[in-house]
Amino acid sequence: MRFRLCALALAAVVLAAQGGSLRAACDLDAALEPASGSVVLVSGTVSGDPESAGRATGRRTCANVGCFVGTDGEVLTSLLGVVGCEEITVRCPDGRAAEGSLLAIDQAAGLALLKTELAATRPLELAEAAPGPGRLVFLVLARQEGRDVTPRFLPALVSSGDGSLRLQGVRWDGLLVADVGAPVGSAAAPVLDDEGRLAGVVLGERLRGAPAAGAEPESCVLPVGQLAGILARLQSGESRRLGWLGVSILDEPGDLEGVRVGAVLETSPAHAARIQPGDVLLEVGDEPLDDADAFARHVVEPGPRPGVRFRLLRRDRVEVVPVDVVPRPLIMYGAACGASATDSEGRLLGLAEENRLLRERIAELELRLQHLESAPR
């Protein structure tokens, strides 16, 4: 009951500001009550600390919210919250718990679909359309108190329906923007409309206004129109991986043709192809690389593929270099499970150390994915 009163007290304030009433808050109570049975806590165990430079720190537990999207125990949650975990446990508000196993992932959206042995689960109903600006939505979190899992509904107003965010090198447009930040454990959190239906999931967080002026955080939400297609692919067992070269791209002013390489990570595909810092990537295949967005469209988003032809400028000479674009590593430096949904491209610079510490767990997960993708359907 406490989670409901907390959410409704705040919602009543919002409704009062909109000319609503306490009765409307009670109607919200009735709308959200069924959804509370669809929210779960997804926790995983990891040995050691990936940021401890190899120092043994024992086992730690990471927790993130998830929700049922099928009647046979399928759970949608954050990829960040489960990758690298040796054990995954799904806990329900009704006291049930079960082991979770990976079915499929969408690396671009940071989503994972888990399978559990839980039966007769109640999936969240998909909203017919995303709520527009000025509408009330609820970010759904999950908290464990003792053995109990308690859903928490965090009310917010939609301030925009055309937000944008860059995540894992991919630019997302047409996002809902909610006027609350994304707390720790809310990566891929379900976002409900005022009828308790799934209107989207938290994709990331950004700041509203200039940082020097005390900018407030706000959540960027992948709306149901974009989420539905991703969810359908995940439920069919189709995983999406991003392409990776292992370079950082400099954001340079002016009319520079191509994109300049700022740094090259050792052991990366770019390093193996002898791409160097300062090289200007002009084309990939027949596609010009005019800016970082073009790099994302033509290199990152198409995913891994061998023998990709890059045309580059090195000092005063143009060269053509074939590169095997590989799957982007699933674990990023600094991206601890259960972290907030905030995107940080700076994490790329520590990938080598992260991959060295977690190579065995990554290899195990890669094998599981290969097995899932090759299994008959």
N, C-alpha and C positions, 0 to 999 in steps of 0.2 A: 504494500500500500504506500510506503514512503516514497518510492520512485514516482508513483502516480501523482501524489500530492505535490511533490516538488515540481514536476513538469506542468501540472495544471495551474499551480499558483503563478508561475511565470507566464503561462499561456493566457491566464485571465488578465494579467497586466497588458499583454499585447492586444487582446480582444477589446479591453476597455479603451485603449488608445484608438482602436478602429471602430468604436461604437458598438462593440459586442457586449456580452453579458456573461454572468456566472453560469447561467443555464447553458450557454454555448460551450463553456468549459466542461460542463457535465456531458454534453454531447460528444466532446473530444474524448472524454474518459471512455465512453461506450465504443468509440471508433478505434481507440488504441488498445483496448483490452485484448481483443483476439490476436493482435500482432505480438503481444508480449510472449505468447507461447511459441512464436517462430524465431525468437532471438536466442542465440547461444553464445557461450564463451569458448573460444578456441585457444587452447594453451599448448605450448610445446616445450620440450627440454633440450638444452644445448649444453655440451660440455665445454668448459673454459669460456674465455671472453675473447671474441675476435679482435678486440682493440688492445689486447694486453701484450702484444708482441711476443706471444708464445708462453707467457707466464701462466702457470696452472692456477686457476681460480675456482675449480670445482664446477658443479652443474648450476645452471640458472634456468628459470622458467620465464617464458614470454607469453603474454596473453593479449588477445585481440578479439573484437566482436565478430560475429558471423550471423548468418540467417539461413533458415531452411528455404530451398527453392524447389523442392520436390517432396513427394509423399514417401519416398523410400530412403530418407536420411541424407539426401544431398545437401551440402552446406556450401554457401558462397562466402568467401572470406578474403583476407588480404594475402597475397603472395609473400609480401614482406614478413608476415607473421608466422609463416610455416616453413619457408625455405631454410635449409640447414638444420632443421629440428630432427632429432633422433626419434622422438615420440610425439604424436599429436593426439590430444584428447579433446573431445567435444562434450561440453556440459550444458544441460538444459535447465530452465527454471523449474521444471517439474521434478528435478532430482535425478533424472536419468543421465548416464554418461556412457561414452563409447569411444573406441579408438577411431581416429580419422586417417584415411589414406588418400593420396593424391589421385584425382581423376584426370584433370587437365588444367592448364594455366593460360592466362593471357598476360604476357609480360609487359605489353605496352600500357595496359590499364592497371597493372599490379593486382590482378585478381587470380584466385585459385578456387577450383571446385573440388570439394572433398566428398568421399564416400564414407558412410558410417553404417553400422548394423542396426541403427535405430529404426523402428518400424512406425508406420502410421503417423508420420510427421506432417505438420501443417505448414505448407509453404506460404510465403508472403504473396499476396495478390499484386500483380503488376498494375500500376495506374495506366489509364488509357492515354493520358498526356501529362507532360510535366507541368507543375503549377507555375503560374506566371508571377511577375513582380508584384510584391505586396501581399502574397499569399503566405500563410503559415505552414511551415514544415517542421519535422522533428528528426534530428540526428539521433540515432539509436546506439547506445553504448551498453556494455554488459559488465557487471561488477560481481566479484565473488566475495562473499562474507561468510567465513567458515566453510561449510559445505554447500551453501545456498548460492545460486546464481540469480542476480536481480537485474532485470532490464532497467535502463534509465533513458528517458526520453528528454532530449535537450531541444527546447523550442527555438525557432529562428524564423526570420522573415526572409523571403526571397527578394533580394535587391536588384537582381538582373538575370536575364535569361540568355545573355550573349557573352558570358565570361570566357576567358582563354587562359591556358596554363601550359607550360612546357614540362613534361614529365618523362624521364628516361630518354631524353633526346627527341621526343615526339611532341608536336604541338597539338593541343586539343582546343577546339573552338565550340561555341554553342553550349557552354556549360552554364548550369544554374549557379548563382552566387548567393550564399546564405550568410547573414550578418553575424555569425558566430565563428570562433576559431575551431580547429579540429584538435581535440584533446589527444593525449597519448592513448593509444589503443583504439583509435577511431579510423585507422586506414581501412578503406573500403567499407566503412560503416554504412548500413542501410539508412536511407533518408525517406521518411514517410510523408505523404500528404495528410491533409486534415481529415481524411476518411480512413486512415490507417493502411493505405496501399503503398507499395514500393514505387517511389517516384524517382529514385536514382541511388547512387552510392558515392561516398566521399572519394574524390580523386586526389585532392591535394589542398593545400592551404596557401594563401597569399596575404600580403599586407594591403590594407586600404589606406591610401594617403602616403605622405612622405614620412620615412622613418624618423627624420629629425623632429617632426611635429607630433610624435607619439602615435604612429599609425596603429590601427586596430587590425587584428587578424580576421580573416573571413574564409569560409570554406567554399571550395569549388567542387561542384557535384556533377558527376556524369549522369545526364538525364536518362529517363527510361527509354526514350527513343533510340539512343545509342547503346544503352545497356542491353536492351532486348536481343539485339543481334549477337553481341558478345556472349550472352548467357546461352543462347541457342547453340552456338558453336561449342562452348564448354560442355554442355549437356550431351552433345554428340561425340564427345571425346577428343575434339580437335584442339590442340594447343597452338598458341601463337608465340613465336620467339622473335626477338629483334636482332638485326644485324649489328656487328661490332667490328671496328677496326683497331681500337685501342689508341685513338688520338684525341687530343683536345683541339678545338677550333677557335681561332682568335676572332673576336668581334672587332673588326677594324673599320673606322669611318672612311668615307670616300667611295670612289667608284671602282674599287679593286675587282678585277675579273677573277672569279673563283673564290675559294676559301683557303686561308693560310693555316697551316698546321702549327700549333703552338708547342705541343709536346707529343712524344711517342712513347708509349709504355713498353718496357722490355717484355719479351716473350709474347707480344701481341702480333696479330696478323700484319699490321703495318710495319712493325719492326722486322718481321721475317721477310717482308717485301722490300726492305731497305728504304722505306719512306722516312724522310728526315724532318726535324723541326725547321720551319722556314719554307718548306715546299708549299706551293700553291696548287691545290687540287682544282683542275679546270673542268673536267668532265668525268662522269662515271657511265660507261657504255656510251650511248649517244646523248645523254642528258647533261646539260650544263649545270654546274654547281655554282649558282650565283650568290648564295648566302647560306646561313645555317639551316634555314627552313628547307631549302632545296637539298642540302646534305641529309637532313632527316627523311625527306620524302623518298630519295633515290638510293640511300645507303642503309639507313637504320630500319625504316618501316618495311621494306620488302623482305627482310629476314636473311638468314644465312644462305649463302650460295657460293660455289667455287668459281675460281677463275674470272673474277670481275675485273674488267679493264678500266684502269684509271689513267687519265691523261693529266699530267702535272707539269708545272713550271718549276725548275730548279735553277736558281740564279738567272742565267740568260739562255737556258736550254730547255726545250720541251721534250718530255719523255713519256712513254706509255708503259705502265707497270701493271701486271696482273696480280690480283690479290684475292686470296680465299677469305671472303667475309664469313665469320664464324658466329655462332649464337652468342649474344651478349651474356656475360656472366650473370648468374641468378643472384649472387650475393655481392652487394656493393659495400665498400668501405664506409663505416659509420652508420650503415643502415641496419641498426639492431632491431630485431623483431619486437613488435609492440611499440615502435616509435611512432611519432606523429606522422601525418601524411605530407608534411612539408617536403617539397622537392629540393634537392641541392646537387647541381651538376658538379660541384667541386669534389664530391665523393669519388669521382672517377680517378683522381690522382693517386689514391691509395689502393687501387685494385690489386696490384701485384702482391702486396703484403697480405691482403685479405684472402686472395686465392691460394696463397701458399699455406696459410693457416687452416683453411677449410677445404683443401683439395679433395680429401677423402669423402667428405659429406656431399660435396658437389658431384663428384663422380657417381656416387651411389644414387643421387637424385636423377642425374642424367640417364642412368641405366633404367631407372623406373619409368621415366618418360618415354624412352625408346621402346620399352616393353609395352606400355600402354598404347603407343601410336601404331605398333605393329600387330597388336592383338585383334582378332577378328571381331567384327561388330555386327 
